[in-house]
């Protein structure tokens, strides 16, 4: 699998996942290669091999369940972030009449909300690489079959662990962006409310002219 590491690896990986929406079907990168493993399982009896196979199945099932939970939460996050984008865009006309600081904060909130949606959508659409055991290949493998299956599970479980870890990190970053966008938007709303309240108060305290003049036509001669 492709690996992204080094400085700002998390931010660069998140951008890659967001960009993957334009190129679906590609294998998504992770933070590290799957943990190395030995190709030779030490000599074990049938009971120990059966236990190893059973634990490998449980670990792969847990990885798939974890991935499903992450994707379900990503779907809910995408819905919330889309609603946030709609709310932010609804204040576009109002915020343009205020200070440039509020305009900048509004723009930052909008950008973060968009990236949050993109990250959540990438989790839903990205192709996850999980370890699987092909039954046909296992039947054609070396004998004894139990040892061959045990070796296959040992070699595949680390791939799923790295994939789930990466997807969870992307989801966490998407949540962080959504929360930051919401906080920035609330600050913008507060700034707009304070500005409008100050303007209204100024208008109310302005002195009003108590003398009015009217123009009337001269009386007509009798």
N, C-alpha and C positions, 0 to 999 in steps of 0.2 A: 504494500500500500504506500502511496505518497506520504511523505512526512514533512511537516513544517516545524522548524525549531529555530533557536537563536533569539535575537532581540525582538521584542514585540511579537512573539510567535502567536500569542492568543489573539491579538488584534488582527494580524495578517490572516490567520486561519478563519476568523469570523468573516472577513471580507471575501475570502475565497468561497465560503459557503453561501454568502449572499449572491456573489456573482454566478454561482452554479445554477441559480434559477434560470439563467439565460441559456445554459448548456446542460440540460438534464441528462441523466444516465451515466455520467462520469463517476469513477471511483473517487470518493471523497478522501481528503488527506486526514491524517491523525497527528497527534503530538509526538508519537514515537512508534518505532517498529514493535510488533508483538514480542513479548518476552521470549528469548531464545529457550529452546528445550532440547533435550537429548533425543535422538532418534532411536535409541535402544532402551527399551523398558527393562529394568533389572529383572532377573528371574523371579517370577511369582507363581504361586500355585493357582488353581482354578478359582478358588474362593476369593483370593486377593484380586485376581484379574476381573472377576465379576463385580466386585466392590468398586474397583477403579472405573469400570465402564459405567456403572450406575451413577457414580459421582460426576462423571463427565456429562452424562445426559442431564442430570439435575442442574449443573452449572450452565449448560447451553440453554435449557428451558428458562432459567432465571434471567439470562442475558436477553432473551427474546421478550420476556415479560417486562423487564426494565425498559427496553426500547419502546415497547407499546405504551407504557406509562408516560415516558418522556414525550412521545408523539401526541398523546391525548392532551397533555398539558400544553404542548406547543400549539395545538389547535385552539384551545381556549385563549391562550395568550394572543394569538393572531387576531381573534375576534375582538378582544379588548383593545388591542393596539389600533385596529382599524377604526373603532369607535372614537378613540382618542384623536386620531388623525382628522376625522370628521369634525370633532369639536374644535380642534386647533384651527382648521381651515375656516370654520364658521366665524372666527374672530378676525379674519384677514382684513376686512374693511375697517373695523374699529381700531385695530392696532396701528394702522398706517397714519392715523392722526395724532399719535403720541410720540414720546421721546424715542430717540434712536436706540437707547438701551433696551427699551421694551420691544422694539422691532427686532433687534438682534436676538434677544432671548426667545422671542416667539419663533424666529427662524431656526434656532438651535433645537427648540422643542419639536418642531415639525420634522427636522432631519433625524433626530434620535428616534422618533416614533416610526418613521419610515424604515430605518435600519432594524428596528425591533421586529416589525412585520416581516421584513426580508429574512431575518435570522430564523424566526419561527416557521416561516414557509419553507425554508431550506431544510429544516429538520423533517418536515412532513414529506418532502419530495425527494430528498437525497437517498441514494442507494446505500444501504447499510451493509457492511461486510461482516458477516458472522460465520463462525466455524460450523461446518456441517459435515456429516459423514455420509458418503454415497454408498447406499446398500449394494448396488451392483458392483462397484469397485471393491467393496469389502468382501463380496462373495468370490471375486477373482483374485483376492490377495493371497498372501503367503499363509501357510498353515503353521501352527494352529491359529484358528480364526480369533479366539479370544485375545491372544497376544497382539494380533494385528489391529483389532478394534481398540484395544487399550492404547496402543501406540498412536492411533489416529486421533483419539480424544485428547491425548496429551498434547498433540501438535496443533489442535484447532481451538481450544478454549481461550488461549491468550489473545487470539485475533478478535474475538467478540468482546473481551474485556476492554481492549483498547478502543474499539469502536463505540461502545457504550459510554466510556469515559469522555470521549471527544464530543459525542452528541449532548451529554449532560452539561459540558462546559459551554457549548454554543447556546443551549437553552438558558443557562444561568446568565450569560452575557445579554441575551435578548430580554430577559426579565429586568436586568439592571438598566438597560436602555429605556425600557418602557416606564419604569419607575422614575428615572431621571427626567424623562420627557414630561411626565405628568406633574412632577414638582415644578419644573420650569414653567409649565403652562399655568399652574396655580399662581405662581409669582406674577406672571403677566396679567392674569385676571385681577389680582390684588392691586397691581399698579394702575390698571385701567380704572378700577373702582375708586381708588384714592384720587386719581386725577380728575375724574368726573365729579366726585364729591367736592373737591377743592374749587372747581370751576363753578359749580352750583352755589356754593357758599359765598364766593366772591360776588356773584350776580345778585344774591339776596342782600348783601351788605352795602351795595352801591347806593349812594343817596339818590332819592327820587325827587324830581321837581314837583313841588306842590302847587305851583302857579301855572295855569294854562291860559292861553290866549285864544280867543275866537274872533273870527272876522264876521261881522254882520253888515248887511247892506243898510245904507241910510234910509230913514223912513221916507216914504213917498209923500210929496206935498199934497195937502188937502185942497 
